[in-house]
Amino acid sequence: LDNGWVLAGDALREWTSSDAPDFDEFLAELDEIKSTQVDDAASYHIDELRQELAEELSLPVPYLFISSVSNLGLDQLKDLLWRALQED
């Protein structure tokens, strides 16, 4: 989402297991079939999509949406890590 794209299916699975350091490089390497599972994020309501994902991911462990590209969630991650370190 933070890179301006929404991935689904095999494209999403491949990205989550990819070692590609750059998202644009990853997109360029997708085969033709998987490239149909990539949509421009501009055609989505991103805030609503994030909310739906958060509801579906209702895991019993803490989680954050983070992105080093847009700095999304990095302050929350630092705070969470700091609190965890202070507990020990």
C-alpha positions in Angstrom: 0.0 0.0 0.0 2.7 2.5 0.9 4.4 2.0 -2.5 1.2 2.9 -4.3 0.2 -0.7 -5.2 -2.2 -3.3 -3.9 -1.0 -6.9 -4.4 -3.1 -10.0 -4.2 -2.8 -13.8 -4.5 0.5 -15.1 -5.8 2.0 -11.6 -6.3 1.4 -10.9 -2.6 2.9 -14.2 -1.5 5.9 -13.7 -3.7 6.5 -10.2 -2.3 6.3 -11.3 1.3 8.9 -14.0 0.6 11.1 -11.9 -1.7 14.6 -10.8 -1.1 14.3 -8.0 -3.6 15.6 -4.8 -1.9 13.5 -2.5 -4.1 9.7 -2.8 -4.8 10.0 -1.4 -8.3 12.6 -4.1 -9.1 10.2 -6.7 -7.7 7.4 -5.4 -9.9 9.7 -5.5 -13.0 10.5 -9.1 -12.3 6.9 -10.3 -11.9 5.7 -12.6 -14.7 2.8 -11.7 -16.9 0.2 -13.8 -15.0 1.2 -12.4 -11.6 1.3 -8.9 -12.8 -2.5 -9.1 -13.3 -2.7 -9.4 -9.4 -1.2 -5.9 -8.9 -3.4 -2.9 -8.9 -2.8 0.9 -8.6 -3.6 1.8 -5.0 -5.2 5.0 -6.2 -8.3 3.0 -7.2 -8.8 1.9 -3.5 -9.9 3.7 -0.4 -6.6 3.1 1.4 -7.8 4.0 5.0 -10.8 1.7 4.7 -8.5 -1.1 3.3 -6.1 -0.7 6.2 -9.0 -0.9 8.6 -10.3 -4.0 7.0 -6.9 -5.6 7.1 -6.5 -4.7 10.8 -9.8 -6.3 11.5 -9.0 -9.5 9.6 -5.6 -9.7 11.2 -7.0 -9.6 14.7 -4.1 -11.7 16.0 -3.5 -12.3 19.7 -0.1 -10.7 19.3 0.7 -7.0 18.8 1.3 -5.9 15.2 2.0 -2.7 13.4 1.8 -1.6 9.8 5.3 -0.2 9.0 7.0 1.2 6.0 10.6 2.5 5.8 9.6 4.2 2.5 6.9 6.4 4.0 8.0 6.2 7.7 4.6 4.8 8.5 4.5 3.3 12.0 8.2 3.6 12.7 7.7 5.8 15.8 5.2 3.3 17.1 7.6 0.5 16.5 10.4 2.3 18.3 8.1 2.9 21.3 6.9 -0.7 21.3 10.5 -1.9 21.3 11.6 0.5 24.0 8.7 -0.6 26.3 9.7 -4.2 25.7 13.3 -3.6 26.6 12.3 -1.7 29.7 10.2 -4.7 31.0 13.3 -6.9 31.3 
